[in-house]
């Protein structure tokens, strides 16, 4: 009785294919843990977007909307050249910060150098004058591959903390 099996060449090809499939699965899985690199081109330089957060300088005036205590009117003045495309707004409590809105962005919104823009932020929470808020600026950059644009929220240390009036 003669035993037959697959040839060594076919066996090698199958092992290589299995190895490639496993490698692709591991890469796709790992992409979820590795953040995308977002870059910003501005002023003739292209750098990781985080570096532009340190170049921001803005002031904000926060007012509780007199006609709706579930919304804030925020006037933002940009005092530097890097345009700001939105803000993450957090209500500051005694020991923590609570997100009011994930990101306050309007489609045509950009506060460029020397400009003042008004942002309206709506929430389920009620606000009153004297509440304190933290604003973290959002910049717009391109994913390293250049295939699409993505917002980047700067760390709180680059933002401002203001009391509503």
Buried (B, 14 or more C-beta within 10 A) or exposed (E): EEEEEEEEEEEEEEEEEEEEEEEEEEEEEEEEEEEEEBBBEBEEEEEEBBEBBEEBEBEBBBBBBEEEEBBBBBBBBBEBBBBBBBBBBBBBEEEEBEEBBEBBBEEEBBBEEEEEBEBEBEBEBEBEEEBBBBBBBBBBBBEEEEEEEEBBBBEBEBBBEBEBE
